[in-house]
Amino acid sequence: MAQTLPRKALIAISSFNGPIYPAGHKTGLFLTEALHPYEVFVAAGFDVDLASETGTFGFDFNSLQPQGSSRWFRRPQW
């Protein structure tokens, strides 16, 4: 008899969050690079986990700036 397996996905992200930009701003997770696949997996019925090598992460400074905004940032819950 066929068994239904749980639908699970893992998105691996880097925990590096150090200064790299000329003004000393930090690099790290670019928000939409993780958010887009997360939303695609969830819409397909997957349970999604995010993981990094240290269990922590920081956002890339540029991914949080208004000029880098995309439809993700214009959501009311943000």
mmCIF file of the N, C-alpha and C atoms, coordinates in Angstrom:
data_MODEL
# 
_entry.id   MODEL 
# 
loop_
_atom_site.group_PDB 
_atom_site.id 
_atom_site.type_symbol 
_atom_site.label_atom_id 
_atom_site.label_alt_id 
_atom_site.label_comp_id 
_atom_site.label_asym_id 
_atom_site.label_entity_id 
_atom_site.label_seq_id 
_atom_site.pdbx_PDB_ins_code 
_atom_site.Cartn_x 
_atom_site.Cartn_y 
_atom_site.Cartn_z 
_atom_site.occupancy 
_atom_site.B_iso_or_equiv 
_atom_site.pdbx_formal_charge 
_atom_site.auth_seq_id 
_atom_site.auth_comp_id 
_atom_site.auth_asym_id 
_atom_site.auth_atom_id 
_atom_site.pdbx_PDB_model_num 
ATOM 1   N N  . MET A 1 1  ? 0.839  -1.177 0.000  1.00 0.00 ? 1  MET A N  1 
ATOM 2   C CA . MET A 1 1  ? 0.000  0.000  0.000  1.00 0.00 ? 1  MET A CA 1 
ATOM 3   C C  . MET A 1 1  ? 0.886  1.242  0.000  1.00 0.00 ? 1  MET A C  1 
ATOM 4   N N  . ALA A 1 2  ? 0.563  2.191  -0.838 1.00 0.00 ? 2  ALA A N  1 
ATOM 5   C CA . ALA A 1 2  ? 1.343  3.424  -0.934 1.00 0.00 ? 2  ALA A CA 1 
ATOM 6   C C  . ALA A 1 2  ? 1.178  4.263  0.323  1.00 0.00 ? 2  ALA A C  1 
ATOM 7   N N  . GLN A 1 3  ? 2.263  4.837  0.746  1.00 0.00 ? 3  GLN A N  1 
ATOM 8   C CA . GLN A 1 3  ? 2.250  5.667  1.945  1.00 0.00 ? 3  GLN A CA 1 
ATOM 9   C C  . GLN A 1 3  ? 2.478  7.124  1.534  1.00 0.00 ? 3  GLN A C  1 
ATOM 10  N N  . THR A 1 4  ? 1.697  8.015  2.077  1.00 0.00 ? 4  THR A N  1 
ATOM 11  C CA . THR A 1 4  ? 1.860  9.434  1.774  1.00 0.00 ? 4  THR A CA 1 
ATOM 12  C C  . THR A 1 4  ? 2.936  10.012 2.683  1.00 0.00 ? 4  THR A C  1 
ATOM 13  N N  . LEU A 1 5  ? 3.968  10.540 2.060  1.00 0.00 ? 5  LEU A N  1 
ATOM 14  C CA . LEU A 1 5  ? 5.050  11.143 2.825  1.00 0.00 ? 5  LEU A CA 1 
ATOM 15  C C  . LEU A 1 5  ? 4.743  12.615 3.091  1.00 0.00 ? 5  LEU A C  1 
ATOM 16  N N  . PRO A 1 6  ? 5.222  13.138 4.222  1.00 0.00 ? 6  PRO A N  1 
ATOM 17  C CA . PRO A 1 6  ? 5.003  14.561 4.495  1.00 0.00 ? 6  PRO A CA 1 
ATOM 18  C C  . PRO A 1 6  ? 5.759  15.406 3.472  1.00 0.00 ? 6  PRO A C  1 
ATOM 19  N N  . ARG A 1 7  ? 5.207  16.528 3.134  1.00 0.00 ? 7  ARG A N  1 
ATOM 20  C CA . ARG A 1 7  ? 5.845  17.447 2.190  1.00 0.00 ? 7  ARG A CA 1 
ATOM 21  C C  . ARG A 1 7  ? 6.633  18.466 3.012  1.00 0.00 ? 7  ARG A C  1 
ATOM 22  N N  . LYS A 1 8  ? 7.942  18.308 2.994  1.00 0.00 ? 8  LYS A N  1 
ATOM 23  C CA . LYS A 1 8  ? 8.807  19.190 3.774  1.00 0.00 ? 8  LYS A CA 1 
ATOM 24  C C  . LYS A 1 8  ? 9.907  19.732 2.879  1.00 0.00 ? 8  LYS A C  1 
ATOM 25  N N  . ALA A 1 9  ? 10.313 20.965 3.146  1.00 0.00 ? 9  ALA A N  1 
ATOM 26  C CA . ALA A 1 9  ? 11.392 21.598 2.400  1.00 0.00 ? 9  ALA A CA 1 
ATOM 27  C C  . ALA A 1 9  ? 12.318 22.306 3.382  1.00 0.00 ? 9  ALA A C  1 
ATOM 28  N N  . LEU A 1 10 ? 13.572 22.377 3.015  1.00 0.00 ? 10 LEU A N  1 
ATOM 29  C CA . LEU A 1 10 ? 14.576 23.072 3.814  1.00 0.00 ? 10 LEU A CA 1 
ATOM 30  C C  . LEU A 1 10 ? 15.239 24.116 2.927  1.00 0.00 ? 10 LEU A C  1 
ATOM 31  N N  . ILE A 1 11 ? 15.250 25.348 3.384  1.00 0.00 ? 11 ILE A N  1 
ATOM 32  C CA . ILE A 1 11 ? 15.964 26.410 2.687  1.00 0.00 ? 11 ILE A CA 1 
ATOM 33  C C  . ILE A 1 11 ? 17.204 26.719 3.516  1.00 0.00 ? 11 ILE A C  1 
ATOM 34  N N  . ALA A 1 12 ? 18.370 26.481 2.934  1.00 0.00 ? 12 ALA A N  1 
ATOM 35  C CA . ALA A 1 12 ? 19.630 26.742 3.627  1.00 0.00 ? 12 ALA A CA 1 
ATOM 36  C C  . ALA A 1 12 ? 20.070 28.174 3.334  1.00 0.00 ? 12 ALA A C  1 
ATOM 37  N N  . ILE A 1 13 ? 20.397 28.903 4.389  1.00 0.00 ? 13 ILE A N  1 
ATOM 38  C CA . ILE A 1 13 ? 20.846 30.283 4.246  1.00 0.00 ? 13 ILE A CA 1 
ATOM 39  C C  . ILE A 1 13 ? 22.171 30.459 4.977  1.00 0.00 ? 13 ILE A C  1 
ATOM 40  N N  . SER A 1 14 ? 22.915 31.458 4.584  1.00 0.00 ? 14 SER A N  1 
ATOM 41  C CA . SER A 1 14 ? 24.195 31.736 5.219  1.00 0.00 ? 14 SER A CA 1 
ATOM 42  C C  . SER A 1 14 ? 23.987 32.527 6.510  1.00 0.00 ? 14 SER A C  1 
ATOM 43  N N  . SER A 1 15 ? 24.822 32.269 7.484  1.00 0.00 ? 15 SER A N  1 
ATOM 44  C CA . SER A 1 15 ? 24.741 33.032 8.728  1.00 0.00 ? 15 SER A CA 1 
ATOM 45  C C  . SER A 1 15 ? 25.667 34.242 8.699  1.00 0.00 ? 15 SER A C  1 
ATOM 46  N N  . PHE A 1 16 ? 26.488 34.378 7.638  1.00 0.00 ? 16 PHE A N  1 
ATOM 47  C CA . PHE A 1 16 ? 27.422 35.510 7.590  1.00 0.00 ? 16 PHE A CA 1 
ATOM 48  C C  . PHE A 1 16 ? 26.658 36.822 7.569  1.00 0.00 ? 16 PHE A C  1 
ATOM 49  N N  . ASN A 1 17 ? 27.041 37.749 8.425  1.00 0.00 ? 17 ASN A N  1 
ATOM 50  C CA . ASN A 1 17 ? 26.393 39.053 8.505  1.00 0.00 ? 17 ASN A CA 1 
ATOM 51  C C  . ASN A 1 17 ? 27.433 40.088 8.886  1.00 0.00 ? 17 ASN A C  1 
ATOM 52  N N  . GLY A 1 18 ? 28.391 40.287 7.984  1.00 0.00 ? 18 GLY A N  1 
ATOM 53  C CA . GLY A 1 18 ? 29.479 41.201 8.278  1.00 0.00 ? 18 GLY A CA 1 
ATOM 54  C C  . GLY A 1 18 ? 29.504 42.396 7.359  1.00 0.00 ? 18 GLY A C  1 
ATOM 55  N N  . PRO A 1 19 ? 30.260 43.427 7.748  1.00 0.00 ? 19 PRO A N  1 
ATOM 56  C CA . PRO A 1 19 ? 30.362 44.621 6.911  1.00 0.00 ? 19 PRO A CA 1 
ATOM 57  C C  . PRO A 1 19 ? 31.103 44.302 5.617  1.00 0.00 ? 19 PRO A C  1 
ATOM 58  N N  . ILE A 1 20 ? 30.545 44.749 4.520  1.00 0.00 ? 20 ILE A N  1 
ATOM 59  C CA . ILE A 1 20 ? 31.161 44.509 3.222  1.00 0.00 ? 20 ILE A CA 1 
ATOM 60  C C  . ILE A 1 20 ? 30.992 45.718 2.303  1.00 0.00 ? 20 ILE A C  1 
ATOM 61  N N  . TYR A 1 21 ? 29.962 46.501 2.543  1.00 0.00 ? 21 TYR A N  1 
ATOM 62  C CA . TYR A 1 21 ? 29.676 47.650 1.680  1.00 0.00 ? 21 TYR A CA 1 
ATOM 63  C C  . TYR A 1 21 ? 30.540 48.841 2.083  1.00 0.00 ? 21 TYR A C  1 
ATOM 64  N N  . PRO A 1 22 ? 30.798 49.765 1.134  1.00 0.00 ? 22 PRO A N  1 
ATOM 65  C CA . PRO A 1 22 ? 31.685 50.907 1.405  1.00 0.00 ? 22 PRO A CA 1 
ATOM 66  C C  . PRO A 1 22 ? 31.334 51.707 2.659  1.00 0.00 ? 22 PRO A C  1 
ATOM 67  N N  . ALA A 1 23 ? 30.064 51.885 2.962  1.00 0.00 ? 23 ALA A N  1 
ATOM 68  C CA . ALA A 1 23 ? 29.680 52.664 4.147  1.00 0.00 ? 23 ALA A CA 1 
ATOM 69  C C  . ALA A 1 23 ? 29.707 51.819 5.416  1.00 0.00 ? 23 ALA A C  1 
ATOM 70  N N  . GLY A 1 24 ? 30.168 50.582 5.326  1.00 0.00 ? 24 GLY A N  1 
ATOM 71  C CA . GLY A 1 24 ? 30.239 49.719 6.495  1.00 0.00 ? 24 GLY A CA 1 
ATOM 72  C C  . GLY A 1 24 ? 28.975 48.918 6.745  1.00 0.00 ? 24 GLY A C  1 
ATOM 73  N N  . HIS A 1 25 ? 28.006 49.008 5.831  1.00 0.00 ? 25 HIS A N  1 
ATOM 74  C CA . HIS A 1 25 ? 26.769 48.244 5.985  1.00 0.00 ? 25 HIS A CA 1 
ATOM 75  C C  . HIS A 1 25 ? 27.057 46.758 5.811  1.00 0.00 ? 25 HIS A C  1 
ATOM 76  N N  . LYS A 1 26 ? 26.218 45.952 6.441  1.00 0.00 ? 26 LYS A N  1 
ATOM 77  C CA . LYS A 1 26 ? 26.443 44.512 6.462  1.00 0.00 ? 26 LYS A CA 1 
ATOM 78  C C  . LYS A 1 26 ? 25.753 43.785 5.310  1.00 0.00 ? 26 LYS A C  1 
ATOM 79  N N  . THR A 1 27 ? 26.403 42.725 4.881  1.00 0.00 ? 27 THR A N  1 
ATOM 80  C CA . THR A 1 27 ? 25.783 41.805 3.931  1.00 0.00 ? 27 THR A CA 1 
ATOM 81  C C  . THR A 1 27 ? 25.150 40.679 4.732  1.00 0.00 ? 27 THR A C  1 
ATOM 82  N N  . GLY A 1 28 ? 24.386 39.878 4.084  1.00 0.00 ? 28 GLY A N  1 
ATOM 83  C CA . GLY A 1 28 ? 23.729 38.762 4.755  1.00 0.00 ? 28 GLY A CA 1 
ATOM 84  C C  . GLY A 1 28 ? 22.642 38.214 3.865  1.00 0.00 ? 28 GLY A C  1 
ATOM 85  N N  . LEU A 1 29 ? 21.583 37.749 4.463  1.00 0.00 ? 29 LEU A N  1 
ATOM 86  C CA . LEU A 1 29 ? 20.466 37.197 3.712  1.00 0.00 ? 29 LEU A CA 1 
ATOM 87  C C  . LEU A 1 29 ? 19.735 38.316 2.987  1.00 0.00 ? 29 LEU A C  1 
ATOM 88  N N  . PHE A 1 30 ? 19.646 38.192 1.663  1.00 0.00 ? 30 PHE A N  1 
ATOM 89  C CA . PHE A 1 30 ? 18.849 39.140 0.885  1.00 0.00 ? 30 PHE A CA 1 
ATOM 90  C C  . PHE A 1 30 ? 17.422 38.641 0.978  1.00 0.00 ? 30 PHE A C  1 
ATOM 91  N N  . LEU A 1 31 ? 16.570 39.421 1.617  1.00 0.00 ? 31 LEU A N  1 
ATOM 92  C CA . LEU A 1 31 ? 15.241 38.978 2.016  1.00 0.00 ? 31 LEU A CA 1 
ATOM 93  C C  . LEU A 1 31 ? 14.477 38.244 0.922  1.00 0.00 ? 31 LEU A C  1 
ATOM 94  N N  . THR A 1 32 ? 14.388 38.810 -0.269 1.00 0.00 ? 32 THR A N  1 
ATOM 95  C CA . THR A 1 32 ? 13.565 38.188 -1.304 1.00 0.00 ? 32 THR A CA 1 
ATOM 96  C C  . THR A 1 32 ? 14.156 36.881 -1.826 1.00 0.00 ? 32 THR A C  1 
ATOM 97  N N  . GLU A 1 33 ? 15.450 36.672 -1.652 1.00 0.00 ? 33 GLU A N  1 
ATOM 98  C CA . GLU A 1 33 ? 16.049 35.406 -2.104 1.00 0.00 ? 33 GLU A CA 1 
ATOM 99  C C  . GLU A 1 33 ? 15.560 34.223 -1.275 1.00 0.00 ? 33 GLU A C  1 
ATOM 100 N N  . ALA A 1 34 ? 15.167 34.451 -0.058 1.00 0.00 ? 34 ALA A N  1 
ATOM 101 C CA . ALA A 1 34 ? 14.604 33.376 0.768  1.00 0.00 ? 34 ALA A CA 1 
ATOM 102 C C  . ALA A 1 34 ? 13.077 33.429 0.778  1.00 0.00 ? 34 ALA A C  1 
ATOM 103 N N  . LEU A 1 35 ? 12.528 34.631 0.709  1.00 0.00 ? 35 LEU A N  1 
ATOM 104 C CA . LEU A 1 35 ? 11.082 34.775 0.797  1.00 0.00 ? 35 LEU A CA 1 
ATOM 105 C C  . LEU A 1 35 ? 10.362 34.179 -0.408 1.00 0.00 ? 35 LEU A C  1 
ATOM 106 N N  . HIS A 1 36 ? 10.896 34.377 -1.604 1.00 0.00 ? 36 HIS A N  1 
ATOM 107 C CA . HIS A 1 36 ? 10.226 33.856 -2.793 1.00 0.00 ? 36 HIS A CA 1 
ATOM 108 C C  . HIS A 1 36 ? 10.118 32.330 -2.762 1.00 0.00 ? 36 HIS A C  1 
ATOM 109 N N  . PRO A 1 37 ? 11.228 31.587 -2.597 1.00 0.00 ? 37 PRO A N  1 
ATOM 110 C CA . PRO A 1 37 ? 11.067 30.133 -2.548 1.00 0.00 ? 37 PRO A CA 1 
ATOM 111 C C  . PRO A 1 37 ? 10.213 29.673 -1.366 1.00 0.00 ? 37 PRO A C  1 
ATOM 112 N N  . TYR A 1 38 ? 10.301 30.376 -0.248 1.00 0.00 ? 38 TYR A N  1 
ATOM 113 C CA . TYR A 1 38 ? 9.472  30.029 0.904  1.00 0.00 ? 38 TYR A CA 1 
ATOM 114 C C  . TYR A 1 38 ? 7.995  30.082 0.512  1.00 0.00 ? 38 TYR A C  1 
ATOM 115 N N  . GLU A 1 39 ? 7.587  31.167 -0.105 1.00 0.00 ? 39 GLU A N  1 
ATOM 116 C CA . GLU A 1 39 ? 6.187  31.315 -0.485 1.00 0.00 ? 39 GLU A CA 1 
ATOM 117 C C  . GLU A 1 39 ? 5.761  30.287 -1.530 1.00 0.00 ? 39 GLU A C  1 
ATOM 118 N N  . VAL A 1 40 ? 6.651  29.950 -2.460 1.00 0.00 ? 40 VAL A N  1 
ATOM 119 C CA . VAL A 1 40 ? 6.334  28.942 -3.476 1.00 0.00 ? 40 VAL A CA 1 
ATOM 120 C C  . VAL A 1 40 ? 6.128  27.582 -2.811 1.00 0.00 ? 40 VAL A C  1 
ATOM 121 N N  . PHE A 1 41 ? 7.015  27.206 -1.911 1.00 0.00 ? 41 PHE A N  1 
ATOM 122 C CA . PHE A 1 41 ? 6.878  25.927 -1.207 1.00 0.00 ? 41 PHE A CA 1 
ATOM 123 C C  . PHE A 1 41 ? 5.598  25.875 -0.378 1.00 0.00 ? 41 PHE A C  1 
ATOM 124 N N  . VAL A 1 42 ? 5.332  26.937 0.370  1.00 0.00 ? 42 VAL A N  1 
ATOM 125 C CA . VAL A 1 42 ? 4.131  26.971 1.207  1.00 0.00 ? 42 VAL A CA 1 
ATOM 126 C C  . VAL A 1 42 ? 2.874  26.870 0.344  1.00 0.00 ? 42 VAL A C  1 
ATOM 127 N N  . ALA A 1 43 ? 2.852  27.575 -0.767 1.00 0.00 ? 43 ALA A N  1 
ATOM 128 C CA . ALA A 1 43 ? 1.692  27.523 -1.656 1.00 0.00 ? 43 ALA A CA 1 
ATOM 129 C C  . ALA A 1 43 ? 1.489  26.121 -2.235 1.00 0.00 ? 43 ALA A C  1 
ATOM 130 N N  . ALA A 1 44 ? 2.575  25.358 -2.344 1.00 0.00 ? 44 ALA A N  1 
ATOM 131 C CA . ALA A 1 44 ? 2.488  23.990 -2.859 1.00 0.00 ? 44 ALA A CA 1 
ATOM 132 C C  . ALA A 1 44 ? 2.204  22.974 -1.755 1.00 0.00 ? 44 ALA A C  1 
ATOM 133 N N  . GLY A 1 45 ? 1.998  23.456 -0.526 1.00 0.00 ? 45 GLY A N  1 
ATOM 134 C CA . GLY A 1 45 ? 1.628  22.574 0.569  1.00 0.00 ? 45 GLY A CA 1 
ATOM 135 C C  . GLY A 1 45 ? 2.779  22.010 1.378  1.00 0.00 ? 45 GLY A C  1 
ATOM 136 N N  . PHE A 1 46 ? 3.952  22.594 1.253  1.00 0.00 ? 46 PHE A N  1 
ATOM 137 C CA . PHE A 1 46 ? 5.114  22.117 2.012  1.00 0.00 ? 46 PHE A CA 1 
ATOM 138 C C  . PHE A 1 46 ? 5.206  22.806 3.369  1.00 0.00 ? 46 PHE A C  1 
ATOM 139 N N  . ASP A 1 47 ? 5.726  22.087 4.354  1.00 0.00 ? 47 ASP A N  1 
ATOM 140 C CA . ASP A 1 47 ? 6.183  22.682 5.604  1.00 0.00 ? 47 ASP A CA 1 
ATOM 141 C C  . ASP A 1 47 ? 7.623  23.091 5.345  1.00 0.00 ? 47 ASP A C  1 
ATOM 142 N N  . VAL A 1 48 ? 7.963  24.329 5.637  1.00 0.00 ? 48 VAL A N  1 
ATOM 143 C CA . VAL A 1 48 ? 9.281  24.853 5.277  1.00 0.00 ? 48 VAL A CA 1 
ATOM 144 C C  . VAL A 1 48 ? 10.064 25.242 6.520  1.00 0.00 ? 48 VAL A C  1 
ATOM 145 N N  . ASP A 1 49 ? 11.325 24.849 6.553  1.00 0.00 ? 49 ASP A N  1 
ATOM 146 C CA . ASP A 1 49 ? 12.252 25.271 7.595  1.00 0.00 ? 49 ASP A CA 1 
ATOM 147 C C  . ASP A 1 49 ? 13.382 26.052 6.951  1.00 0.00 ? 49 ASP A C  1 
ATOM 148 N N  . LEU A 1 50 ? 13.890 27.027 7.672  1.00 0.00 ? 50 LEU A N  1 
ATOM 149 C CA . LEU A 1 50 ? 15.094 27.751 7.272  1.00 0.00 ? 50 LEU A CA 1 
ATOM 150 C C  . LEU A 1 50 ? 16.215 27.305 8.199  1.00 0.00 ? 50 LEU A C  1 
ATOM 151 N N  . ALA A 1 51 ? 17.402 27.118 7.641  1.00 0.00 ? 51 ALA A N  1 
ATOM 152 C CA . ALA A 1 51 ? 18.532 26.676 8.462  1.00 0.00 ? 51 ALA A CA 1 
ATOM 153 C C  . ALA A 1 51 ? 19.807 27.357 7.997  1.00 0.00 ? 51 ALA A C  1 
ATOM 154 N N  . SER A 1 52 ? 20.667 27.673 8.961  1.00 0.00 ? 52 SER A N  1 
ATOM 155 C CA . SER A 1 52 ? 22.000 28.189 8.652  1.00 0.00 ? 52 SER A CA 1 
ATOM 156 C C  . SER A 1 52 ? 23.012 27.377 9.445  1.00 0.00 ? 52 SER A C  1 
ATOM 157 N N  . GLU A 1 53 ? 24.263 27.533 9.097  1.00 0.00 ? 53 GLU A N  1 
ATOM 158 C CA . GLU A 1 53 ? 25.297 26.728 9.753  1.00 0.00 ? 53 GLU A CA 1 
ATOM 159 C C  . GLU A 1 53 ? 25.465 27.047 11.237 1.00 0.00 ? 53 GLU A C  1 
ATOM 160 N N  . THR A 1 54 ? 25.036 28.240 11.672 1.00 0.00 ? 54 THR A N  1 
ATOM 161 C CA . THR A 1 54 ? 25.148 28.589 13.096 1.00 0.00 ? 54 THR A CA 1 
ATOM 162 C C  . THR A 1 54 ? 23.790 28.692 13.787 1.00 0.00 ? 54 THR A C  1 
ATOM 163 N N  . GLY A 1 55 ? 22.716 28.606 13.006 1.00 0.00 ? 55 GLY A N  1 
ATOM 164 C CA . GLY A 1 55 ? 21.384 28.757 13.583 1.00 0.00 ? 55 GLY A CA 1 
ATOM 165 C C  . GLY A 1 55 ? 20.939 30.206 13.668 1.00 0.00 ? 55 GLY A C  1 
ATOM 166 N N  . THR A 1 56 ? 21.755 31.118 13.157 1.00 0.00 ? 56 THR A N  1 
ATOM 167 C CA . THR A 1 56 ? 21.416 32.541 13.153 1.00 0.00 ? 56 THR A CA 1 
ATOM 168 C C  . THR A 1 56 ? 21.633 33.104 11.754 1.00 0.00 ? 56 THR A C  1 
ATOM 169 N N  . PHE A 1 57 ? 21.152 34.317 11.541 1.00 0.00 ? 57 PHE A N  1 
ATOM 170 C CA . PHE A 1 57 ? 21.413 35.014 10.288 1.00 0.00 ? 57 PHE A CA 1 
ATOM 171 C C  . PHE A 1 57 ? 21.134 36.487 10.507 1.00 0.00 ? 57 PHE A C  1 
ATOM 172 N N  . GLY A 1 58 ? 21.570 37.288 9.575  1.00 0.00 ? 58 GLY A N  1 
ATOM 173 C CA . GLY A 1 58 ? 21.254 38.712 9.572  1.00 0.00 ? 58 GLY A CA 1 
ATOM 174 C C  . GLY A 1 58 ? 20.874 39.108 8.160  1.00 0.00 ? 58 GLY A C  1 
ATOM 175 N N  . PHE A 1 59 ? 20.064 40.139 8.042  1.00 0.00 ? 59 PHE A N  1 
ATOM 176 C CA . PHE A 1 59 ? 19.642 40.591 6.718  1.00 0.00 ? 59 PHE A CA 1 
ATOM 177 C C  . PHE A 1 59 ? 20.701 41.469 6.070  1.00 0.00 ? 59 PHE A C  1 
ATOM 178 N N  . ASP A 1 60 ? 20.782 41.380 4.763  1.00 0.00 ? 60 ASP A N  1 
ATOM 179 C CA . ASP A 1 60 ? 21.621 42.275 3.979  1.00 0.00 ? 60 ASP A CA 1 
ATOM 180 C C  . ASP A 1 60 ? 21.017 43.672 4.055  1.00 0.00 ? 60 ASP A C  1 
ATOM 181 N N  . PHE A 1 61 ? 21.843 44.647 4.349  1.00 0.00 ? 61 PHE A N  1 
ATOM 182 C CA . PHE A 1 61 ? 21.388 46.023 4.475  1.00 0.00 ? 61 PHE A CA 1 
ATOM 183 C C  . PHE A 1 61 ? 20.591 46.468 3.252  1.00 0.00 ? 61 PHE A C  1 
ATOM 184 N N  . ASN A 1 62 ? 21.083 46.163 2.064  1.00 0.00 ? 62 ASN A N  1 
ATOM 185 C CA . ASN A 1 62 ? 20.427 46.626 0.840  1.00 0.00 ? 62 ASN A CA 1 
ATOM 186 C C  . ASN A 1 62 ? 19.070 45.979 0.607  1.00 0.00 ? 62 ASN A C  1 
ATOM 187 N N  . SER A 1 63 ? 18.857 44.796 1.143  1.00 0.00 ? 63 SER A N  1 
ATOM 188 C CA . SER A 1 63 ? 17.569 44.141 0.927  1.00 0.00 ? 63 SER A CA 1 
ATOM 189 C C  . SER A 1 63 ? 16.458 44.773 1.765  1.00 0.00 ? 63 SER A C  1 
ATOM 190 N N  . LEU A 1 64 ? 16.824 45.616 2.705  1.00 0.00 ? 64 LEU A N  1 
ATOM 191 C CA . LEU A 1 64 ? 15.835 46.254 3.575  1.00 0.00 ? 64 LEU A CA 1 
ATOM 192 C C  . LEU A 1 64 ? 15.600 47.723 3.232  1.00 0.00 ? 64 LEU A C  1 
ATOM 193 N N  . GLN A 1 65 ? 16.254 48.206 2.171  1.00 0.00 ? 65 GLN A N  1 
ATOM 194 C CA . GLN A 1 65 ? 16.130 49.604 1.785  1.00 0.00 ? 65 GLN A CA 1 
ATOM 195 C C  . GLN A 1 65 ? 14.938 49.829 0.862  1.00 0.00 ? 65 GLN A C  1 
ATOM 196 N N  . PRO A 1 66 ? 14.241 50.954 0.998  1.00 0.00 ? 66 PRO A N  1 
ATOM 197 C CA . PRO A 1 66 ? 13.067 51.236 0.161  1.00 0.00 ? 66 PRO A CA 1 
ATOM 198 C C  . PRO A 1 66 ? 13.352 51.183 -1.334 1.00 0.00 ? 66 PRO A C  1 
ATOM 199 N N  . GLN A 1 67 ? 14.523 51.634 -1.775 1.00 0.00 ? 67 GLN A N  1 
ATOM 200 C CA . GLN A 1 67 ? 14.815 51.610 -3.203 1.00 0.00 ? 67 GLN A CA 1 
ATOM 201 C C  . GLN A 1 67 ? 14.953 50.185 -3.727 1.00 0.00 ? 67 GLN A C  1 
ATOM 202 N N  . GLY A 1 68 ? 15.158 49.222 -2.856 1.00 0.00 ? 68 GLY A N  1 
ATOM 203 C CA . GLY A 1 68 ? 15.226 47.827 -3.257 1.00 0.00 ? 68 GLY A CA 1 
ATOM 204 C C  . GLY A 1 68 ? 13.886 47.126 -3.108 1.00 0.00 ? 68 GLY A C  1 
ATOM 205 N N  . SER A 1 69 ? 12.858 47.904 -2.796 1.00 0.00 ? 69 SER A N  1 
ATOM 206 C CA . SER A 1 69 ? 11.543 47.329 -2.524 1.00 0.00 ? 69 SER A CA 1 
ATOM 207 C C  . SER A 1 69 ? 10.978 46.592 -3.729 1.00 0.00 ? 69 SER A C  1 
ATOM 208 N N  . SER A 1 70 ? 10.266 45.581 -3.409 1.00 0.00 ? 70 SER A N  1 
ATOM 209 C CA . SER A 1 70 ? 9.514  44.843 -4.412 1.00 0.00 ? 70 SER A CA 1 
ATOM 210 C C  . SER A 1 70 ? 8.130  44.638 -3.820 1.00 0.00 ? 70 SER A C  1 
ATOM 211 N N  . ARG A 1 71 ? 7.328  43.840 -4.449 1.00 0.00 ? 71 ARG A N  1 
ATOM 212 C CA . ARG A 1 71 ? 5.984  43.611 -3.927 1.00 0.00 ? 71 ARG A CA 1 
ATOM 213 C C  . ARG A 1 71 ? 6.023  43.011 -2.526 1.00 0.00 ? 71 ARG A C  1 
ATOM 214 N N  . TRP A 1 72 ? 7.121  42.357 -2.142 1.00 0.00 ? 72 TRP A N  1 
ATOM 215 C CA . TRP A 1 72 ? 7.233  41.736 -0.821 1.00 0.00 ? 72 TRP A CA 1 
ATOM 216 C C  . TRP A 1 72 ? 7.178  42.786 0.284  1.00 0.00 ? 72 TRP A C  1 
ATOM 217 N N  . PHE A 1 73 ? 7.748  43.953 0.035  1.00 0.00 ? 73 PHE A N  1 
ATOM 218 C CA . PHE A 1 73 ? 7.841  44.966 1.073  1.00 0.00 ? 73 PHE A CA 1 
ATOM 219 C C  . PHE A 1 73 ? 6.595  45.820 1.200  1.00 0.00 ? 73 PHE A C  1 
ATOM 220 N N  . ARG A 1 74 ? 5.697  45.740 0.243  1.00 0.00 ? 74 ARG A N  1 
ATOM 221 C CA . ARG A 1 74 ? 4.509  46.576 0.285  1.00 0.00 ? 74 ARG A CA 1 
ATOM 222 C C  . ARG A 1 74 ? 3.326  45.869 0.915  1.00 0.00 ? 74 ARG A C  1 
ATOM 223 N N  . ARG A 1 75 ? 3.563  44.755 1.545  1.00 0.00 ? 75 ARG A N  1 
ATOM 224 C CA . ARG A 1 75 ? 2.486  44.024 2.200  1.00 0.00 ? 75 ARG A CA 1 
ATOM 225 C C  . ARG A 1 75 ? 2.141  44.695 3.520  1.00 0.00 ? 75 ARG A C  1 
ATOM 226 N N  . PRO A 1 76 ? 0.856  44.727 3.868  1.00 0.00 ? 76 PRO A N  1 
ATOM 227 C CA . PRO A 1 76 ? 0.444  45.399 5.110  1.00 0.00 ? 76 PRO A CA 1 
ATOM 228 C C  . PRO A 1 76 ? 1.095  44.825 6.357  1.00 0.00 ? 76 PRO A C  1 
ATOM 229 N N  . GLN A 1 77 ? 1.369  43.521 6.408  1.00 0.00 ? 77 GLN A N  1 
ATOM 230 C CA . GLN A 1 77 ? 1.943  42.934 7.620  1.00 0.00 ? 77 GLN A CA 1 
ATOM 231 C C  . GLN A 1 77 ? 3.400  43.290 7.825  1.00 0.00 ? 77 GLN A C  1 
ATOM 232 N N  . TRP A 1 78 ? 4.058  43.888 6.823  1.00 0.00 ? 78 TRP A N  1 
ATOM 233 C CA . TRP A 1 78 ? 5.456  44.279 6.979  1.00 0.00 ? 78 TRP A CA 1 
ATOM 234 C C  . TRP A 1 78 ? 5.451  45.635 7.581  1.00 0.00 ? 78 TRP A C  1 
# 
